[in-house]
């Protein structure tokens, strides 16, 4: 597992799509990128049941989209420390790494849900629809943040 974008990027095959996950207590928001790391697209929200089912769905999506790596949003506290939510995200990543060879990385997800909520409000999305899509829209923000960073890494001299 890779904490830095630089390490994660070095472990990734090119070109290959990436999958972004917003791992929550009850759901997992899923987003995917194009193979050239340009744009993240929110895909779906998985209702969590148990690890084997949840991981199986993530890996089914990854296989169906020729994904080369998985990034999980790391829900740090606003002061940068890691609390219980980070621990459960890291535990999910550890367990996932035992059943897949895909590189797994993390991206600081602070404020991704806030940004997703703001975008949905600006689009005048109903409260009910926001509840249905917020997790995979947040996953899209997480993945897009990493894609933008990776693009800057590969553009550097």
FILO-485387 format. One record per atom (N, C-alpha, C, O): atom name; x, y, z negated; residue number from 0. Coordinates in Angstrom, 1 decimal. Layout:
N
at  u  v  w  i
CA  X  Y  Z  NUM
...
END
This chain:
157
at  u  v  w  i
N  0.8  -1.2  0.0  0
CA  0.0  0.0  0.0  0
C  0.9  1.2  0.0  0
O  2.0  1.2  -0.6  0
N  0.4  2.3  0.7  1
CA  1.2  3.5  0.9  1
C  0.5  4.7  0.3  1
O  -0.6  5.0  0.7  1
N  1.2  5.4  -0.6  2
CA  0.7  6.6  -1.2  2
C  1.0  7.8  -0.4  2
O  0.2  8.8  -0.4  2
N  2.1  7.8  0.4  3
CA  2.4  9.0  1.2  3
C  1.9  8.8  2.7  3
O  2.0  7.7  3.2  3
N  1.5  9.9  3.3  4
CA  1.1  9.8  4.7  4
C  2.3  9.3  5.6  4
O  2.1  8.6  6.6  4
N  3.5  9.7  5.2  5
CA  4.7  9.4  6.0  5
C  4.9  7.9  6.0  5
O  5.2  7.3  7.1  5
N  4.8  7.3  4.8  6
CA  5.0  5.8  4.7  6
C  3.9  5.1  5.4  6
O  4.2  4.1  6.1  6
N  2.7  5.5  5.3  7
CA  1.5  4.9  5.9  7
C  1.7  5.0  7.4  7
O  1.5  4.0  8.1  7
N  2.0  6.1  8.0  8
CA  2.2  6.3  9.4  8
C  3.3  5.4  10.0  8
O  3.1  4.8  11.0  8
N  4.4  5.2  9.2  9
CA  5.5  4.4  9.7  9
C  5.0  2.9  9.8  9
O  5.6  2.1  10.5  9
N  4.0  2.5  9.0  10
CA  3.6  1.1  9.0  10
C  2.5  0.8  10.0  10
O  2.1  -0.3  10.2  10
N  2.0  1.9  10.7  11
CA  0.9  1.7  11.6  11
C  1.3  1.3  13.0  11
O  2.3  1.9  13.5  11
N  0.6  0.5  13.7  12
CA  0.8  0.2  15.1  12
C  0.2  1.4  15.9  12
O  -0.7  2.1  15.4  12
N  0.8  1.7  17.0  13
CA  0.2  2.8  17.9  13
C  0.0  2.2  19.3  13
O  0.9  1.4  19.7  13
N  -1.0  2.6  20.0  14
CA  -2.2  3.2  19.5  14
C  -3.1  2.2  18.8  14
O  -3.2  1.1  19.2  14
N  -3.8  2.7  17.8  15
CA  -4.8  1.8  17.1  15
C  -5.7  2.7  16.3  15
O  -5.2  3.7  15.7  15
N  -6.9  2.4  16.3  16
CA  -7.9  3.2  15.5  16
C  -7.6  3.0  14.0  16
O  -7.0  2.0  13.6  16
N  -8.1  3.9  13.2  17
CA  -8.0  3.8  11.7  17
C  -9.4  3.8  11.2  17
O  -10.3  4.3  11.8  17
N  -9.5  3.2  10.0  18
CA  -10.8  3.2  9.3  18
C  -10.6  3.9  8.0  18
O  -9.6  3.7  7.3  18
N  -11.5  4.8  7.7  19
CA  -11.5  5.6  6.4  19
C  -12.6  5.1  5.5  19
O  -13.7  4.9  5.9  19
N  -12.3  5.0  4.2  20
CA  -13.3  4.5  3.2  20
C  -13.4  5.6  2.1  20
O  -12.4  6.0  1.5  20
N  -14.7  5.9  1.8  21
CA  -15.0  6.6  0.6  21
C  -15.6  5.6  -0.4  21
O  -16.8  5.3  -0.3  21
N  -14.7  5.1  -1.3  22
CA  -15.1  4.0  -2.2  22
C  -15.8  4.6  -3.4  22
O  -15.2  5.4  -4.2  22
N  -17.1  4.2  -3.6  23
CA  -17.8  4.7  -4.8  23
C  -18.3  3.6  -5.6  23
O  -18.1  2.4  -5.3  23
N  -19.0  3.9  -6.7  24
CA  -19.5  2.9  -7.6  24
C  -20.6  2.0  -7.0  24
O  -20.6  0.8  -7.2  24
N  -21.4  2.6  -6.1  25
CA  -22.5  1.9  -5.6  25
C  -22.4  1.7  -4.1  25
O  -23.1  0.8  -3.5  25
N  -21.6  2.5  -3.4  26
CA  -21.5  2.5  -2.0  26
C  -20.1  2.6  -1.5  26
O  -19.2  3.1  -2.3  26
N  -19.8  2.3  -0.2  27
CA  -18.6  2.5  0.4  27
C  -18.9  3.2  1.7  27
O  -19.5  2.7  2.6  27
N  -18.5  4.5  1.8  28
CA  -18.7  5.2  3.1  28
C  -17.6  4.8  4.1  28
O  -16.5  4.7  3.7  28
N  -18.0  4.6  5.3  29
CA  -17.0  4.2  6.3  29
C  -17.0  5.1  7.5  29
O  -18.1  5.6  8.0  29
N  -15.8  5.5  7.9  30
CA  -15.6  6.3  9.1  30
C  -14.5  5.6  10.0  30
O  -13.7  4.9  9.4  30
N  -14.5  5.9  11.2  31
CA  -13.4  5.3  12.1  31
C  -12.9  6.4  13.0  31
O  -13.5  7.4  13.2  31
N  -11.7  6.2  13.4  32
CA  -11.0  7.2  14.3  32
C  -10.9  6.5  15.7  32
O  -11.1  5.3  15.9  32
N  -10.6  7.4  16.7  33
CA  -10.2  6.9  18.0  33
C  -8.8  6.3  17.9  33
O  -8.1  6.6  16.9  33
N  -8.3  5.6  18.9  34
CA  -7.0  5.0  18.8  34
C  -5.8  6.0  18.8  34
O  -4.7  5.6  18.5  34
N  -6.1  7.2  19.2  35
CA  -5.0  8.2  19.3  35
C  -5.0  9.2  18.1  35
O  -4.3  10.2  18.2  35
N  -5.8  8.9  17.1  36
CA  -5.8  9.6  15.9  36
C  -6.2  11.1  16.0  36
O  -5.7  12.0  15.4  36
N  -7.2  11.3  16.9  37
CA  -7.7  12.7  17.2  37
C  -8.9  13.1  16.3  37
O  -8.8  14.1  15.7  37
N  -9.9  12.2  16.3  38
CA  -11.1  12.6  15.6  38
C  -11.7  11.4  14.8  38
O  -11.6  10.2  15.2  38
N  -12.2  11.7  13.6  39
CA  -12.8  10.7  12.7  39
C  -14.3  10.8  12.9  39
O  -14.9  11.9  13.0  39
N  -15.0  9.7  13.0  40
CA  -16.4  9.7  13.2  40
C  -17.1  8.9  12.1  40
O  -16.7  7.7  11.9  40
N  -18.0  9.5  11.3  41
CA  -18.7  8.7  10.3  41
C  -19.4  7.6  10.9  41
O  -20.0  7.7  12.0  41
N  -19.4  6.4  10.3  42
CA  -20.0  5.2  10.9  42
C  -21.2  4.7  10.1  42
O  -22.3  4.6  10.6  42
N  -21.0  4.3  8.8  43
CA  -22.0  3.7  8.1  43
C  -21.7  3.7  6.6  43
O  -20.6  4.0  6.2  43
N  -22.7  3.4  5.8  44
CA  -22.5  3.3  4.4  44
C  -22.8  1.8  4.0  44
O  -23.9  1.3  4.3  44
N  -21.9  1.2  3.3  45
CA  -22.1  -0.1  2.8  45
C  -22.6  -0.1  1.4  45
O  -22.0  0.6  0.5  45
N  -23.7  -0.7  1.1  46
CA  -24.2  -0.8  -0.3  46
C  -23.4  -1.9  -0.9  46
O  -23.4  -3.1  -0.5  46
N  -22.7  -1.5  -2.0  47
CA  -21.8  -2.5  -2.7  47
C  -22.6  -3.6  -3.3  47
O  -23.6  -3.4  -4.0  47
N  -22.1  -4.8  -3.1  48
CA  -22.7  -6.0  -3.8  48
C  -21.6  -6.7  -4.6  48
O  -21.7  -6.6  -5.9  48
N  -20.7  -7.4  -4.0  49
CA  -19.5  -7.9  -4.7  49
C  -18.3  -7.8  -3.7  49
O  -18.5  -7.7  -2.5  49
N  -17.1  -8.0  -4.3  50
CA  -15.9  -7.7  -3.5  50
C  -15.9  -8.5  -2.2  50
O  -15.6  -7.9  -1.1  50
N  -16.2  -9.8  -2.2  51
CA  -16.0  -10.6  -1.0  51
C  -16.9  -10.1  0.1  51
O  -16.6  -10.1  1.3  51
N  -18.2  -9.7  -0.2  52
CA  -19.1  -9.2  0.8  52
C  -18.7  -7.8  1.3  52
O  -18.7  -7.6  2.5  52
N  -18.3  -7.0  0.3  53
CA  -17.9  -5.6  0.7  53
C  -16.7  -5.6  1.6  53
O  -16.6  -5.0  2.6  53
N  -15.7  -6.4  1.1  54
CA  -14.4  -6.5  1.9  54
C  -14.7  -7.1  3.3  54
O  -14.1  -6.7  4.3  54
N  -15.5  -8.1  3.3  55
CA  -15.8  -8.8  4.5  55
C  -16.5  -7.9  5.5  55
O  -16.1  -7.9  6.7  55
N  -17.3  -7.0  5.1  56
CA  -18.0  -6.0  6.0  56
C  -16.9  -5.0  6.5  56
O  -16.9  -4.7  7.7  56
N  -16.1  -4.5  5.6  57
CA  -15.0  -3.6  6.0  57
C  -14.1  -4.3  7.1  57
O  -13.8  -3.6  8.1  57
N  -13.7  -5.5  6.8  58
CA  -12.8  -6.2  7.8  58
C  -13.5  -6.6  9.1  58
O  -12.9  -6.6  10.1  58
N  -14.8  -6.8  9.0  59
CA  -15.6  -7.0  10.3  59
C  -15.6  -5.8  11.1  59
O  -15.4  -5.8  12.3  59
N  -15.8  -4.6  10.5  60
CA  -15.8  -3.4  11.2  60
C  -14.4  -3.2  11.8  60
O  -14.2  -2.8  13.0  60
N  -13.4  -3.4  11.0  61
CA  -12.0  -3.2  11.4  61
C  -11.6  -4.1  12.6  61
O  -11.0  -3.6  13.6  61
N  -12.1  -5.3  12.6  62
CA  -11.8  -6.2  13.7  62
C  -12.5  -5.8  15.0  62
O  -12.0  -5.9  16.1  62
N  -13.8  -5.4  14.8  63
CA  -14.6  -5.1  15.9  63
C  -14.2  -3.8  16.6  63
O  -14.5  -3.5  17.8  63
N  -13.4  -3.0  15.9  64
CA  -12.9  -1.7  16.5  64
C  -11.4  -1.6  16.7  64
O  -10.9  -0.6  16.9  64
N  -10.8  -2.8  16.7  65
CA  -9.3  -2.8  16.9  65
C  -8.6  -1.9  16.0  65
O  -7.7  -1.1  16.4  65
N  -8.9  -1.9  14.7  66
CA  -8.3  -1.0  13.7  66
C  -6.9  -1.5  13.3  66
O  -6.6  -2.6  13.2  66
N  -6.0  -0.5  13.2  67
CA  -4.6  -0.8  12.9  67
C  -4.2  -0.5  11.4  67
O  -3.1  -0.8  11.0  67
N  -5.2  0.2  10.7  68
CA  -4.9  0.6  9.3  68
C  -6.1  1.0  8.6  68
O  -7.1  1.5  9.2  68
N  -6.1  1.0  7.3  69
CA  -7.2  1.4  6.4  69
C  -6.7  2.5  5.5  69
O  -5.7  2.3  4.8  69
N  -7.5  3.5  5.4  70
CA  -7.2  4.6  4.4  70
C  -8.3  4.7  3.4  70
O  -9.5  4.8  3.9  70
N  -8.0  4.8  2.2  71
CA  -9.0  5.0  1.1  71
C  -8.9  6.3  0.5  71
O  -7.8  6.8  0.2  71
N  -10.0  7.0  0.4  72
CA  -10.0  8.3  -0.4  72
C  -9.6  8.0  -1.8  72
O  -10.2  7.2  -2.4  72
N  -8.7  8.8  -2.3  73
CA  -8.3  8.7  -3.7  73
C  -8.9  9.8  -4.5  73
O  -8.4  11.0  -4.4  73
N  -9.8  9.5  -5.4  74
CA  -10.6  10.6  -6.1  74
C  -9.8  11.1  -7.3  74
O  -10.2  10.8  -8.4  74
N  -8.8  11.9  -7.0  75
CA  -8.0  12.5  -8.1  75
C  -8.9  13.5  -8.8  75
O  -9.8  14.1  -8.3  75
N  -8.5  13.8  -10.1  76
CA  -9.1  14.9  -10.8  76
C  -8.6  16.2  -10.2  76
O  -7.6  16.2  -9.5  76
N  -9.3  17.3  -10.5  77
CA  -8.9  18.5  -9.9  77
C  -7.5  19.0  -10.3  77
O  -6.8  19.7  -9.6  77
N  -7.0  18.5  -11.4  78
CA  -5.6  18.8  -11.8  78
C  -4.6  17.9  -11.2  78
O  -3.4  18.0  -11.6  78
N  -5.0  16.9  -10.4  79
CA  -4.1  16.0  -9.7  79
C  -3.9  14.7  -10.4  79
O  -3.3  13.8  -9.9  79
N  -4.4  14.6  -11.6  80
CA  -4.2  13.3  -12.4  80
C  -5.2  12.3  -11.9  80
O  -6.1  12.6  -11.2  80
N  -4.9  11.0  -12.2  81
CA  -5.7  9.9  -11.8  81
C  -6.5  9.4  -13.0  81
O  -6.0  9.0  -14.0  81
N  -7.8  9.2  -12.8  82
CA  -8.7  8.7  -13.8  82
C  -9.2  7.3  -13.5  82
O  -8.6  6.6  -12.7  82
N  -10.3  7.0  -14.1  83
CA  -10.9  5.6  -13.9  83
C  -11.3  5.4  -12.5  83
O  -11.2  4.3  -12.0  83
N  -11.9  6.4  -11.8  84
CA  -12.3  6.2  -10.4  84
C  -11.1  5.9  -9.5  84
O  -11.2  5.1  -8.6  84
N  -9.9  6.5  -9.7  85
CA  -8.7  6.2  -9.0  85
C  -8.3  4.7  -9.2  85
O  -7.9  4.0  -8.3  85
N  -8.4  4.3  -10.5  86
CA  -8.0  3.0  -10.9  86
C  -8.9  1.9  -10.1  86
O  -8.4  0.9  -9.7  86
N  -10.2  2.2  -10.1  87
CA  -11.0  1.2  -9.4  87
C  -10.8  1.2  -7.9  87
O  -10.9  0.2  -7.2  87
N  -10.5  2.4  -7.3  88
CA  -10.1  2.5  -5.9  88
C  -8.9  1.7  -5.6  88
O  -8.8  1.0  -4.6  88
N  -7.9  1.9  -6.4  89
CA  -6.6  1.2  -6.3  89
C  -6.8  -0.3  -6.5  89
O  -6.1  -1.1  -5.8  89
N  -7.6  -0.7  -7.4  90
CA  -7.9  -2.1  -7.6  90
C  -8.6  -2.7  -6.3  90
O  -8.2  -3.8  -5.9  90
N  -9.5  -2.0  -5.7  91
CA  -10.2  -2.5  -4.5  91
C  -9.1  -2.6  -3.4  91
O  -9.1  -3.6  -2.7  91
N  -8.2  -1.6  -3.3  92
CA  -7.1  -1.7  -2.3  92
C  -6.2  -2.9  -2.5  92
O  -5.8  -3.6  -1.6  92
N  -5.9  -3.1  -3.8  93
CA  -5.0  -4.3  -4.1  93
C  -5.7  -5.6  -3.7  93
O  -5.0  -6.4  -3.1  93
N  -6.9  -5.7  -4.0  94
CA  -7.6  -6.9  -3.7  94
C  -7.8  -7.1  -2.2  94
O  -7.7  -8.2  -1.6  94
N  -8.0  -6.0  -1.5  95
CA  -8.2  -6.0  0.0  95
C  -6.8  -6.4  0.6  95
O  -6.8  -7.1  1.6  95
N  -5.7  -5.9  0.0  96
CA  -4.4  -6.2  0.6  96
C  -4.1  -7.7  0.5  96
O  -3.2  -8.2  1.3  96
N  -4.8  -8.4  -0.3  97
CA  -4.5  -9.9  -0.5  97
C  -5.2  -10.7  0.6  97
O  -4.9  -11.8  0.9  97
N  -6.2  -10.0  1.3  98
CA  -6.9  -10.8  2.4  98
C  -6.7  -10.2  3.8  98
O  -7.3  -10.6  4.7  98
N  -5.9  -9.1  3.9  99
CA  -5.6  -8.6  5.2  99
C  -4.2  -8.1  5.3  99
O  -3.6  -7.7  4.3  99
N  -3.6  -8.2  6.5  100
CA  -2.3  -7.7  6.7  100
C  -2.3  -6.2  7.2  100
O  -1.2  -5.6  7.4  100
N  -3.5  -5.6  7.4  101
CA  -3.5  -4.2  7.8  101
C  -2.9  -3.3  6.8  101
O  -3.1  -3.5  5.6  101
N  -2.1  -2.4  7.2  102
CA  -1.5  -1.4  6.3  102
C  -2.7  -0.6  5.6  102
O  -3.7  -0.3  6.2  102
N  -2.5  -0.4  4.3  103
CA  -3.5  0.3  3.5  103
C  -2.8  1.6  2.9  103
O  -1.8  1.5  2.3  103
N  -3.5  2.7  3.1  104
CA  -3.0  4.0  2.6  104
C  -4.0  4.7  1.8  104
O  -5.2  4.3  1.8  104
N  -3.6  5.8  1.2  105
CA  -4.5  6.6  0.4  105
C  -4.4  8.1  0.9  105
O  -3.4  8.5  1.4  105
N  -5.5  8.8  0.7  106
CA  -5.6  10.2  1.0  106
C  -6.4  10.9  -0.1  106
O  -7.4  10.4  -0.5  106
N  -5.8  12.0  -0.6  107
CA  -6.5  12.7  -1.7  107
C  -7.8  13.2  -1.2  107
O  -7.9  14.0  -0.2  107
N  -8.9  12.8  -1.8  108
CA  -10.2  13.1  -1.4  108
C  -10.9  14.2  -2.1  108
O  -12.1  14.4  -2.0  108
N  -10.1  14.9  -3.0  109
CA  -10.7  16.0  -3.7  109
C  -11.5  16.9  -2.8  109
O  -11.0  17.4  -1.8  109
N  -12.7  17.2  -3.2  110
CA  -13.6  18.1  -2.5  110
C  -14.2  17.6  -1.1  110
O  -14.9  18.3  -0.4  110
N  -13.9  16.3  -0.7  111
CA  -14.4  15.8  0.5  111
C  -15.9  15.7  0.5  111
O  -16.6  16.0  1.4  111
N  -16.5  15.2  -0.7  112
CA  -17.9  15.1  -0.8  112
C  -18.6  16.5  -0.8  112
O  -19.7  16.7  -0.3  112
N  -17.9  17.5  -1.4  113
CA  -18.4  18.8  -1.5  113
C  -18.5  19.4  0.0  113
O  -19.4  20.0  0.3  113
N  -17.4  19.2  0.7  114
CA  -17.4  19.6  2.1  114
C  -18.4  19.0  3.0  114
O  -19.1  19.6  3.8  114
N  -18.6  17.7  2.7  115
CA  -19.6  16.9  3.5  115
C  -21.0  17.5  3.2  115
O  -21.8  17.7  4.0  115
N  -21.3  17.7  1.9  116
CA  -22.6  18.2  1.5  116
C  -22.8  19.6  2.1  116
O  -23.9  19.9  2.5  116
N  -21.8  20.4  2.1  117
CA  -21.9  21.8  2.6  117
C  -22.3  21.7  4.1  117
O  -23.1  22.4  4.6  117
N  -21.6  20.8  4.8  118
CA  -21.8  20.7  6.3  118
C  -23.2  20.2  6.5  118
O  -23.9  20.6  7.5  118
N  -23.7  19.2  5.7  119
CA  -25.1  18.7  5.9  119
C  -26.1  19.8  5.6  119
O  -27.2  19.9  6.2  119
N  -25.8  20.6  4.5  120
CA  -26.7  21.7  4.2  120
C  -26.8  22.7  5.3  120
O  -27.9  23.2  5.7  120
N  -25.6  23.0  5.9  121
CA  -25.6  24.0  7.0  121
C  -26.3  23.5  8.2  121
O  -26.8  24.3  9.0  121
N  -26.3  22.2  8.4  122
CA  -27.1  21.6  9.5  122
C  -28.5  21.4  9.2  122
O  -29.3  20.8  10.0  122
N  -28.9  21.9  8.0  123
CA  -30.3  21.9  7.6  123
C  -30.9  20.4  7.5  123
O  -32.0  20.1  7.9  123
N  -30.0  19.5  7.0  124
CA  -30.4  18.1  6.8  124
C  -31.2  18.0  5.6  124
O  -30.9  18.6  4.5  124
N  -32.3  17.2  5.7  125
CA  -33.2  17.0  4.5  125
C  -32.5  16.4  3.4  125
O  -31.5  15.7  3.6  125
N  -33.0  16.6  2.2  126
CA  -32.4  16.0  1.0  126
C  -32.3  14.5  1.1  126
O  -31.3  13.8  0.8  126
N  -33.4  13.9  1.6  127
CA  -33.4  12.4  1.8  127
C  -32.4  11.9  2.8  127
O  -31.6  11.0  2.5  127
N  -32.2  12.6  3.9  128
CA  -31.3  12.2  4.9  128
C  -29.8  12.5  4.4  128
O  -29.0  11.6  4.7  128
N  -29.6  13.5  3.6  129
CA  -28.3  13.8  3.0  129
C  -27.9  12.6  2.2  129
O  -26.7  12.2  2.2  129
N  -28.8  12.1  1.3  130
CA  -28.5  11.0  0.4  130
C  -28.2  9.8  1.2  130
O  -27.3  9.0  0.8  130
N  -28.8  9.6  2.4  131
CA  -28.5  8.4  3.2  131
C  -27.1  8.5  3.9  131
O  -26.5  7.4  4.1  131
N  -26.6  9.7  4.2  132
CA  -25.4  9.8  5.1  132
C  -24.2  10.4  4.3  132
O  -23.1  10.4  4.9  132
N  -24.4  10.9  3.1  133
CA  -23.3  11.6  2.5  133
C  -22.0  10.8  2.4  133
O  -20.9  11.4  2.5  133
N  -22.1  9.5  2.0  134
CA  -20.9  8.7  1.8  134
C  -20.1  8.5  3.1  134
O  -18.9  8.6  3.0  134
N  -20.8  8.2  4.2  135
CA  -20.0  8.0  5.4  135
C  -19.5  9.3  6.0  135
O  -18.6  9.4  6.8  135
N  -20.3  10.4  5.8  136
CA  -19.8  11.7  6.2  136
C  -18.6  12.1  5.4  136
O  -17.6  12.7  5.9  136
N  -18.6  11.8  4.1  137
CA  -17.4  12.1  3.2  137
C  -16.2  11.3  3.7  137
O  -15.1  11.7  3.7  137
N  -16.5  10.0  4.1  138
CA  -15.4  9.2  4.6  138
C  -14.8  9.8  5.9  138
O  -13.6  9.7  6.1  138
N  -15.7  10.4  6.7  139
CA  -15.2  11.1  7.9  139
C  -14.3  12.3  7.5  139
O  -13.2  12.5  8.2  139
N  -14.6  13.0  6.5  140
CA  -13.7  14.1  6.0  140
C  -12.4  13.6  5.5  140
O  -11.3  14.2  5.8  140
N  -12.5  12.5  4.7  141
CA  -11.2  11.9  4.2  141
C  -10.3  11.5  5.4  141
O  -9.1  11.8  5.4  141
N  -10.9  10.7  6.3  142
CA  -10.1  10.2  7.5  142
C  -9.6  11.4  8.3  142
O  -8.5  11.4  8.8  142
N  -10.4  12.4  8.6  143
CA  -10.0  13.5  9.4  143
C  -8.8  14.3  8.7  143
O  -7.9  14.7  9.4  143
N  -8.9  14.4  7.4  144
CA  -7.8  15.0  6.7  144
C  -6.5  14.3  6.9  144
O  -5.4  14.9  7.2  144
N  -6.5  13.0  6.9  145
CA  -5.3  12.2  7.1  145
C  -4.9  12.3  8.6  145
O  -3.7  12.4  8.9  145
N  -5.9  12.2  9.5  146
CA  -5.5  12.4  11.0  146
C  -4.8  13.7  11.2  146
O  -3.8  13.7  12.0  146
N  -5.3  14.7  10.7  147
CA  -4.7  16.1  10.9  147
C  -3.3  16.0  10.3  147
O  -2.4  16.6  11.0  147
N  -3.0  15.4  9.2  148
CA  -1.7  15.3  8.6  148
C  -0.8  14.5  9.5  148
O  0.4  14.8  9.7  148
N  -1.3  13.3  10.0  149
CA  -0.5  12.5  10.9  149
C  -0.1  13.2  12.2  149
O  1.0  13.1  12.7  149
N  -1.1  14.0  12.7  150
CA  -0.8  14.7  13.9  150
C  0.3  15.7  13.6  150
O  1.2  15.9  14.5  150
N  0.3  16.4  12.5  151
CA  1.4  17.3  12.1  151
C  2.7  16.6  11.9  151
O  3.8  17.1  12.3  151
N  2.7  15.4  11.4  152
CA  3.9  14.6  11.2  152
C  4.6  14.2  12.6  152
O  5.8  14.3  12.8  152
N  3.7  13.8  13.5  153
CA  4.2  13.4  14.8  153
C  4.6  14.6  15.7  153
O  5.4  14.4  16.6  153
N  4.1  15.8  15.4  154
CA  4.4  17.0  16.2  154
C  5.7  17.6  15.6  154
O  6.3  18.4  16.3  154
N  6.1  17.3  14.4  155
CA  7.3  17.9  13.9  155
C  8.6  17.5  14.7  155
O  8.7  16.4  15.2  155
N  9.6  18.4  14.7  156
CA  10.8  18.1  15.5  156
C  11.6  17.0  14.9  156
O  12.7  16.7  15.4  156
END
